[in-house]
């Protein structure tokens, strides 16, 4: 990623990971009480253009992958999120 958006996203990402250092587990309880550090930022709604803080959460890589498979389906193609549009 390059351009002005790249710098803005890096600042947003760093803030989210600092505020949420431990993965909540997706689905909840998946870590069974283990303290797993966040390494990625998830767009809760699935809309990767919605960078409002309320739509972002820190999660670990395996949880992000699990959520992506559930959201996008098992075909490996990213489903187009319509979000009421």
VOGU-3710 file (C-alpha; in Angstrom, 3 decimals, decimal comma):
1> xxxxxxxxxx> 0,000/0,000/0,000  1,310/3,421/-0,852  0,158/7,008/-0,910  -1,361/9,171/1,809  -3,850/6,477/2,858  -1,004/4,120/3,786  0,330/6,443/6,464  -3,119/7,131/7,876  -3,913/3,405/8,034  -0,622/2,640/9,794
11> xxxxxxxxxx> -1,461/5,222/12,475  -5,001/3,850/12,891  -3,701/0,273/13,025  -1,051/1,108/15,622  -3,641/2,861/17,816  -6,085/-0,070/17,666  -3,396/-2,628/18,510  -2,155/-0,467/21,409  -5,685/-0,048/22,788  -6,583/-3,715/22,357
21> xxxxxxxxxx> -3,438/-5,765/23,029  -5,269/-9,062/23,632  -7,504/-10,897/21,174  -11,099/-11,267/22,378  -11,463/-14,502/20,388  -13,607/-14,851/17,285  -15,901/-16,575/18,037  -15,926/-15,581/21,699  -14,290/-18,118/23,979  -12,166/-19,734/21,258
31> xxxxxxxxxx> -8,940/-19,071/23,196  -10,294/-20,798/26,340  -8,837/-18,217/28,683  -5,415/-17,993/27,011  -3,959/-14,515/26,643  -3,350/-14,237/22,898  -1,826/-10,979/21,593  -3,485/-9,046/18,797  -1,503/-8,774/15,591  -4,134/-7,607/13,103
41> xxxxxxxxxx> -6,982/-5,119/12,859  -10,399/-6,414/11,867  -13,112/-4,373/10,161  -16,065/-5,689/12,182  -18,672/-4,912/9,512  -16,555/-6,380/6,719  -16,352/-2,998/4,974  -12,611/-2,377/4,581  -13,260/1,263/3,697  -15,006/1,981/7,013
51> xxxxxxxxxx> -12,146/2,941/9,309  -14,275/4,470/12,030  -12,914/3,362/15,403  -16,244/1,724/16,262  -15,785/-0,607/13,258  -12,250/-1,695/14,171  -10,957/-4,248/16,668  -7,661/-5,921/17,351  -7,590/-9,683/16,849  -4,979/-12,400/16,332
61> xxxxxxxxxx> -4,097/-13,857/12,938  -5,982/-17,170/13,363  -9,167/-15,362/14,455  -8,877/-12,957/11,522  -8,501/-15,902/9,150  -11,495/-17,675/10,726  -13,636/-14,547/10,416  -12,540/-14,003/6,809  -13,501/-17,555/5,846  -16,909/-17,146/7,499
71> xxxxxxxxxx> -17,451/-13,719/5,909  -16,086/-14,509/2,452  -17,009/-18,177/2,168  -14,714/-21,094/1,554  -14,157/-20,346/-2,143  -11,239/-18,046/-1,404  -12,856/-15,157/-3,286  -13,647/-12,065/-1,296  -17,385/-11,548/-1,197  -18,490/-8,010/-2,034
81> xxxxx> -19,822/-6,399/1,106  -22,902/-4,403/0,259  -23,659/-2,779/3,601  -27,098/-1,647/2,563  -25,911/0,030/-0,633
//
